[in-house]
C-alpha cells in the first residue's frame, strides 16, 4: 500500500476508458472532491476495479456519458460509475 491521489488515478482511468470507446461518441467524466484525495491503498487494484466498472458502463452506452466518481465517508472510500455500480473499500488498519 502506498499514498495515492485517488482523483489523479480516476483521471488516468478516465482517459483509458475514453480511448476504449473507439468511434462511439462517449464522454467519460470524473466526480469527486475538488482537491486531492490522498489515501494509503493499492493503486493498481483500485485502477483495475475502476477499469472493470468503466468497461461495464461503456458496454451499455452507445453514446452520451459515463461518470467515474469517488467520495470518502469517514473511513470508507466509495467509487462508482454513473450506471449505479458501487464498490465500498474499507481501509486496512
PETA-V213726 format. One record per pair of residues at least 24 apart in sequence whose C-alpha atoms are under 10 Angstrom apart, sorted by the first residue. I is the first residue (numbers start at 1). J is the second residue. If there is no record, write none. Layout:
i->{I:I}
j->{J:J}
//
This chain:
i->{1:1:1:1:1:1:1:2:2:2:2:2:2:3:3:3:3:3:3:3:4:4:4:4:4:4:4:4:5:5:5:5:5:5:5:5:6:6:6:6:6:6:6:6:6:6:6:6:6:6:6:7:7:7:7:7:7:7:7:7:7:7:7:8:8:8:9:9:9:9:9:9:10:10:10:10:10:10:10:10:11:12:13:13:13:13:13:13:13:14:14:14:14:14:14:16:16:17:17:17:17:17:17:17:17:17:18:18:18:18:18:20:20:20:21:21:21:21:21:21:23:23:24:24:24:24:24:25:25:25:25:25:26:26:26:26:26:26:26:27:27:27:27:27:27:28:28:28:28:28:28:28:28:28:29:29:29:29:29:29:29:30:30:30:30:30:30:30:31:31:31:31:31:31:31:31:31:32:32:32:32:32:32:33:33:33:33:37:37:37:37:39:39:39:40:40:41:41:41:41:46:46:49:49:49:50:50:50:50:53:53:53:53:53:53:53:53:53:54:54:54:54:54:55:56:56:56:57:57:57:57:57:58}
j->{39:40:41:42:43:44:92:38:39:40:41:42:43:37:38:39:40:41:42:43:36:37:38:39:40:41:42:43:35:36:37:38:39:40:41:43:32:33:36:37:38:39:40:41:43:46:47:70:71:77:79:31:32:33:34:35:36:37:38:68:69:70:71:36:37:38:37:43:44:46:47:50:46:47:50:51:68:69:70:79:68:47:46:47:48:50:51:54:68:50:51:54:66:67:68:51:54:50:51:52:53:54:55:57:58:66:54:55:58:65:66:54:55:58:55:58:59:61:62:63:62:63:58:61:62:63:64:61:62:63:64:65:58:61:62:63:64:65:66:58:63:64:65:66:67:54:58:64:65:66:67:68:81:82:65:66:67:68:69:81:82:66:67:68:69:70:81:82:67:68:69:70:71:79:80:81:82:68:69:70:71:72:79:69:70:71:72:70:71:72:77:72:77:91:91:92:89:90:91:92:79:89:79:80:87:79:80:81:87:79:80:81:82:83:84:85:86:87:80:81:82:83:85:81:81:83:85:81:82:83:84:85:83}
//
